[in-house]
């Protein structure tokens, strides 16, 4: 078994979906996006799964909405932190 192939954090998928939805990858470099991802995921609990389809089937809708809200808040915090960092660099 290879852990990285068989198990992943479901918040990663939600985060990536919302980053794409918000168009952030078009605004920032890959390096900044990697920093965003680390900053975002460090604010969230881990929710490890093997198959995304299991979460789609067993996760109640209200919990899915709550997870998306948590990720959106974490994204906003990451954007704020990057903006502050950029101001100090300029």
Secondary structure as UniProt FT lines:
FT   HELIX           3..6
FT   STRAND          8..9
FT   HELIX           10..21
FT   TURN            22..23
FT   HELIX           24..27
FT   HELIX           30..42
FT   STRAND          48..49
FT   HELIX           52..58
FT   HELIX           61..89
//
